[in-house]
Amino acid sequence: MKPIFFPFTYISKPAAQALAACFAQTTVYQLSISKIPDEMHESADQGLFEIRIPVNDDGKNLDAIVKEYRTWADVHRGSEIGFLKFMADKIPYFDETASSQIRALIKKTGKKFPSPEKPDPLVHARLFLHMAQELDLQNDRLTRDLVAVETMEEDFMKELKGEDEEDPARAAAINALETDDPGHYMTQERIESWALLMQQDPQVSGVFITSSRAVLDLLMDRMPEMAEVARFDAVPAGVPDAEVLAIWQDKLIQHLEHLATGPWPGKIEALADPPEVPGSETTVALTLFIAPGKTPHEFFAESLETDALKAESKQDSIGFKSTLIGLVEKKRT
């Protein structure tokens, strides 16, 4: 069993490295083979995670829908952020209220647009996730550029002053940039769209891992019966070839699989802390929770109370009896 990263389809390299510290390999969903960012190809090739595409699509259908949106956005002077807000309720050209806009555009531009029809929830979800991925990718690139500038300024000031010590204020600023949480923006819409994509995966897991504190907080608020099953405050990172860490990872995933597939025991055996690994300069924190008696499909449908999710929530989740939710975070220094 492999944990699945959620509710994002884009994962930054620091987040991928944090996941790799805790699990031998994690699954990250993508919308199509043609929509995978170059940065993710690089990290996947390094073995930090595996890419899975739940919907069999070469990207052409999604490209056509995105092109329609771009046309709409150009006319309305839209943007990815504006689109995400718009998408909280509807898809351009796929709802009744857009009829007058379509007719006006046809008269003005001579272009043909699809006739209004009832939205397909999965189409809606995939389009939303695509635009969210574009936004997250742009923000990650901007963050990396800002971190690079901050680092260069810090190095310059060290040389100027002839000092080797780091400026605590500047180090804190860089750390804040690196730990920005994309899940703070449209949290529920992100989870809903991602969960619809997850329902198309025949290899769904019983363990789901996020790097977003905002995502975890929303789910715990909606599903208060979630119980903490493990907390590790110092998992060594950046040492993928460490045999002692690999042994600990294997024991961890076996334990989580037992929790997800077996009956809820009422009490949980304590897991050993991760080993100290020479050469590890950073650590990450991992906290795990269980939603007892809820299969993955049931968990997301009930916590989000979405009709499209409820319709599929009775699917067989490959024998899972409970759902594990984890939060992985870079340790603040």
C-alpha positions as CSV (number, residue, x, y, z in Angstrom):
1,M,0.0,0.0,0.0
2,K,1.3,3.5,-0.9
3,P,0.1,6.7,0.7
4,I,-1.6,9.2,-1.6
5,F,-0.7,12.9,-1.5
6,F,-3.7,15.2,-1.4
7,P,-5.5,17.5,-2.3
8,F,-3.0,18.9,-4.7
9,T,-1.8,17.7,-8.1
10,Y,1.3,19.9,-7.9
11,I,3.9,19.1,-5.3
12,S,6.9,21.3,-4.6
13,K,10.4,19.7,-4.2
14,P,10.6,20.5,-0.5
15,A,7.2,18.8,0.0
16,A,8.3,15.8,-2.0
17,Q,11.5,15.5,0.0
18,A,9.5,15.6,3.2
19,L,7.2,12.8,2.0
20,A,10.2,10.8,0.9
21,A,11.6,11.1,4.5
22,C,8.5,9.4,5.9
23,F,7.5,6.9,3.2
24,A,9.4,4.8,0.6
25,Q,7.2,6.2,-2.1
26,T,4.0,8.3,-2.2
27,T,1.5,8.6,-5.0
28,V,0.7,12.0,-6.6
29,Y,-2.3,12.3,-8.9
30,Q,-2.0,14.0,-12.3
31,L,-4.8,15.0,-14.7
32,S,-3.1,13.8,-17.9
33,I,0.3,12.8,-19.2
34,S,0.6,16.2,-21.0
35,K,-0.1,18.3,-17.9
36,I,2.8,17.1,-15.7
37,P,5.1,20.1,-14.8
38,D,8.8,19.7,-15.6
39,E,9.6,20.2,-11.9
40,M,7.5,17.1,-11.0
41,H,9.1,15.0,-13.8
42,E,12.5,15.7,-12.3
43,S,11.4,14.8,-8.7
44,A,9.6,11.7,-9.9
45,D,12.6,10.5,-11.8
46,Q,14.6,10.8,-8.6
47,G,12.2,8.4,-6.9
48,L,10.7,10.9,-4.5
49,F,7.1,9.9,-5.6
50,E,5.2,8.1,-8.2
51,I,2.8,9.7,-10.6
52,R,-0.7,8.2,-11.2
53,I,-3.3,9.4,-13.7
54,P,-6.8,8.2,-12.5
55,V,-8.6,9.3,-15.6
56,N,-7.5,7.8,-18.9
57,D,-7.1,11.0,-20.9
58,D,-4.2,12.1,-23.3
59,G,-5.0,15.7,-22.3
60,K,-6.8,16.7,-25.5
61,N,-10.2,16.9,-23.9
62,L,-8.9,18.9,-21.0
63,D,-7.0,21.2,-23.4
64,A,-10.2,21.9,-25.3
65,I,-12.0,22.9,-22.1
66,V,-9.1,25.0,-20.9
67,K,-9.0,26.8,-24.3
68,E,-12.7,27.6,-23.9
69,Y,-12.0,29.1,-20.5
70,R,-9.0,31.1,-21.8
71,T,-11.3,32.6,-24.4
72,W,-13.8,33.4,-21.7
73,A,-11.1,34.8,-19.4
74,D,-9.7,37.1,-22.2
75,V,-13.1,38.6,-22.8
76,H,-13.7,39.1,-19.0
77,R,-10.0,40.0,-18.3
78,G,-9.8,36.9,-16.1
79,S,-7.0,35.2,-14.4
80,E,-6.3,31.9,-12.6
81,I,-7.3,33.4,-9.3
82,G,-10.5,34.9,-10.7
83,F,-11.3,31.6,-12.4
84,L,-10.9,29.6,-9.2
85,K,-13.4,31.9,-7.5
86,F,-15.7,31.5,-10.5
87,M,-15.3,27.8,-10.5
88,A,-16.5,27.5,-6.9
89,D,-20.0,27.5,-8.4
90,K,-19.9,26.7,-12.1
91,I,-18.0,26.2,-15.3
92,P,-17.9,28.8,-18.0
93,Y,-20.4,27.9,-20.8
94,F,-21.7,24.9,-18.9
95,D,-24.5,26.5,-16.9
96,E,-27.8,28.2,-17.7
97,T,-26.8,31.6,-16.5
98,A,-24.1,31.8,-19.1
99,S,-26.5,31.6,-22.1
100,S,-26.8,35.3,-22.6
101,Q,-23.1,35.7,-22.4
102,I,-22.5,33.0,-25.0
103,R,-25.1,34.6,-27.4
104,A,-23.5,38.0,-27.0
105,L,-20.0,36.6,-27.7
106,I,-21.2,34.7,-30.8
107,K,-22.6,38.0,-32.2
108,K,-19.5,39.9,-31.2
109,T,-16.8,37.5,-32.3
110,G,-18.5,35.1,-34.7
111,K,-17.1,32.2,-32.7
112,K,-19.1,29.2,-31.8
113,F,-19.3,28.0,-28.2
114,P,-20.8,24.8,-26.7
115,S,-24.4,24.9,-25.9
116,P,-25.3,25.2,-22.2
117,E,-25.7,21.8,-20.5
118,K,-25.7,20.3,-17.1
119,P,-22.1,20.3,-15.8
120,D,-20.3,17.0,-15.5
121,P,-18.9,17.0,-11.9
122,L,-15.7,15.2,-13.0
123,V,-15.1,17.7,-15.8
124,H,-15.7,20.5,-13.4
125,A,-13.2,18.9,-10.9
126,R,-10.5,18.3,-13.5
127,L,-10.7,21.8,-14.9
128,F,-10.6,23.3,-11.4
129,L,-7.6,21.1,-10.4
130,H,-5.8,22.1,-13.6
131,M,-6.1,25.8,-12.8
132,A,-5.2,25.2,-9.2
133,Q,-2.1,23.4,-10.3
134,E,-1.2,26.3,-12.6
135,L,-1.6,28.7,-9.7
136,D,0.4,26.5,-7.3
137,L,3.2,26.1,-9.8
138,Q,3.4,29.8,-10.4
139,N,3.5,30.5,-6.7
140,D,6.2,27.9,-6.1
141,R,8.4,29.3,-8.8
142,L,7.9,32.8,-7.4
143,T,8.8,31.5,-3.9
144,R,11.9,29.9,-5.2
145,D,13.0,33.1,-6.9
146,L,12.3,35.1,-3.7
147,V,14.2,32.6,-1.6
148,A,17.2,32.8,-4.0
149,V,17.2,36.6,-3.8
150,E,17.0,36.6,0.0
151,T,19.8,34.1,0.2
152,M,22.0,36.2,-2.1
153,E,21.3,39.2,0.0
154,E,22.2,37.3,3.1
155,D,25.5,36.1,1.6
156,F,26.3,39.6,0.4
157,M,25.8,41.1,3.9
158,K,28.0,38.4,5.4
159,E,30.8,39.3,3.1
160,L,30.3,43.0,3.7
161,K,30.4,42.6,7.4
162,G,33.0,39.9,7.4
163,E,30.7,37.7,9.6
164,D,29.8,34.1,9.3
165,E,26.7,34.1,11.5
166,E,23.2,34.1,9.9
167,D,20.8,36.9,10.4
168,P,18.0,35.3,12.5
169,A,15.4,37.7,11.0
170,R,16.4,37.0,7.5
171,A,16.6,33.2,8.1
172,A,13.0,33.4,9.6
173,A,11.8,35.3,6.5
174,I,13.3,32.6,4.2
175,N,11.7,29.8,6.3
176,A,8.3,31.5,6.1
177,L,8.6,31.7,2.3
178,E,9.5,28.0,2.0
179,T,6.6,26.9,4.3
180,D,3.8,28.8,2.6
181,D,0.6,26.8,2.6
182,P,-1.3,26.7,-0.7
183,G,-4.1,24.9,1.0
184,H,-5.2,28.1,2.7
185,Y,-6.8,29.2,-0.6
186,M,-10.2,27.6,-1.4
187,T,-9.5,24.7,0.9
188,Q,-12.9,22.9,0.6
189,E,-13.1,23.4,-3.2
190,R,-9.6,21.9,-3.6
191,I,-10.5,18.8,-1.5
192,E,-13.8,18.3,-3.2
193,S,-12.3,18.4,-6.7
194,W,-9.4,16.2,-5.7
195,A,-11.8,13.6,-4.0
196,L,-13.8,13.3,-7.3
197,L,-10.6,12.5,-9.1
198,M,-9.6,10.0,-6.3
199,Q,-12.9,8.1,-6.9
200,Q,-11.7,7.2,-10.4
201,D,-8.6,5.4,-9.0
202,P,-9.1,1.6,-8.8
203,Q,-5.9,1.4,-6.6
204,V,-7.1,3.8,-4.0
205,S,-5.1,3.7,-0.7
206,G,-6.2,3.8,2.9
207,V,-3.6,6.4,3.8
208,F,-3.7,10.0,2.6
209,I,-1.0,12.5,3.3
210,T,-1.1,16.3,3.0
211,S,1.4,19.1,3.5
212,S,-1.3,21.6,4.3
213,R,-2.2,22.4,7.9
214,A,-5.3,24.2,6.6
215,V,-6.5,21.0,4.8
216,L,-6.1,18.9,8.0
217,D,-7.9,21.6,10.1
218,L,-10.9,21.6,7.8
219,L,-11.2,17.8,7.8
220,M,-10.8,17.6,11.6
221,D,-13.5,20.2,12.0
222,R,-15.9,18.3,9.7
223,M,-15.0,14.9,11.2
224,P,-14.4,15.4,14.9
225,E,-14.2,11.7,15.6
226,M,-10.8,11.5,14.0
227,A,-8.2,10.3,16.5
228,E,-4.5,10.8,16.6
229,V,-2.6,7.5,16.2
230,A,1.0,8.7,15.9
231,R,3.2,11.7,16.0
232,F,6.9,11.9,15.0
233,D,8.6,15.2,15.6
234,A,12.0,14.5,14.0
235,V,12.0,12.3,10.9
236,P,15.5,12.5,9.2
237,A,15.2,14.1,5.7
238,G,17.6,14.1,2.8
239,V,19.0,10.6,3.3
240,P,17.0,8.4,1.0
241,D,19.6,5.6,0.9
242,A,19.8,5.1,4.7
243,E,19.0,1.5,5.4
244,V,17.9,2.1,9.0
245,L,15.4,4.7,7.9
246,A,14.0,2.4,5.1
247,I,13.4,-0.3,7.8
248,W,11.5,2.2,9.9
249,Q,9.4,3.3,6.9
250,D,8.5,-0.3,6.1
251,K,7.3,-0.9,9.7
252,L,5.3,2.3,9.6
253,I,3.4,1.6,6.4
254,Q,2.7,-2.0,7.6
255,H,1.3,-0.6,10.8
256,L,-0.9,1.9,8.9
257,E,-2.1,-0.7,6.5
258,H,-3.2,-2.9,9.5
259,L,-5.1,0.1,11.0
260,A,-6.8,0.8,7.7
261,T,-7.9,-2.8,6.9
262,G,-8.5,-4.2,10.4
263,P,-11.2,-3.5,12.9
264,W,-10.8,-0.4,15.0
265,P,-9.0,-1.7,18.2
266,G,-9.8,1.1,20.6
267,K,-6.2,1.4,21.6
268,I,-3.1,1.7,19.5
269,E,0.4,0.2,19.9
270,A,3.1,2.8,20.1
271,L,5.4,2.9,17.1
272,A,9.1,3.4,17.6
273,D,10.5,6.8,16.8
274,P,12.5,7.1,13.6
275,P,16.2,6.4,13.9
276,E,18.9,9.1,14.0
277,V,20.7,9.1,10.7
278,P,24.2,10.5,10.2
279,G,24.3,13.1,7.5
280,S,20.8,14.3,7.9
281,E,20.8,18.1,8.3
282,T,17.0,18.6,8.4
283,T,14.0,16.8,9.9
284,V,10.3,16.8,9.2
285,A,7.3,16.2,11.5
286,L,4.6,13.6,10.7
287,T,1.3,13.4,12.5
288,L,-1.3,10.7,11.7
289,F,-5.0,10.4,12.4
290,I,-7.6,7.7,11.9
291,A,-11.2,8.1,10.9
292,P,-12.5,4.7,12.3
293,G,-15.2,2.8,10.4
294,K,-15.0,5.1,7.4
295,T,-13.7,3.9,4.0
296,P,-11.8,6.5,2.0
297,H,-14.9,7.2,-0.2
298,E,-17.2,7.5,2.8
299,F,-14.7,9.7,4.7
300,F,-14.4,12.3,2.0
301,A,-18.1,12.2,1.0
302,E,-19.3,12.6,4.6
303,S,-16.7,15.2,5.7
304,L,-17.4,17.4,2.7
305,E,-21.2,16.7,2.3
306,T,-21.0,16.9,-1.5
307,D,-23.7,15.3,-3.6
308,A,-21.3,14.2,-6.4
309,L,-19.1,12.5,-3.8
310,K,-22.0,10.9,-1.9
311,A,-23.2,9.3,-5.2
312,E,-19.9,7.3,-5.3
313,S,-19.3,6.8,-1.6
314,K,-20.6,3.3,-1.5
315,Q,-17.9,2.0,-3.8
316,D,-15.8,-0.9,-2.6
317,S,-12.6,0.7,-1.3
318,I,-10.6,-2.5,-1.7
319,G,-11.3,-3.8,1.8
320,F,-10.4,-0.7,3.8
321,K,-12.4,-0.3,7.0
322,S,-10.9,3.0,8.2
323,T,-9.1,5.9,6.7
324,L,-5.8,7.3,7.8
325,I,-5.0,11.0,7.3
326,G,-1.5,12.4,7.8
327,L,0.2,15.8,7.9
328,V,3.9,16.2,7.0
329,E,5.6,19.4,7.8
330,K,9.1,20.8,7.5
331,K,10.5,21.4,11.0
332,R,10.8,25.1,11.7
333,T,14.3,26.0,12.9
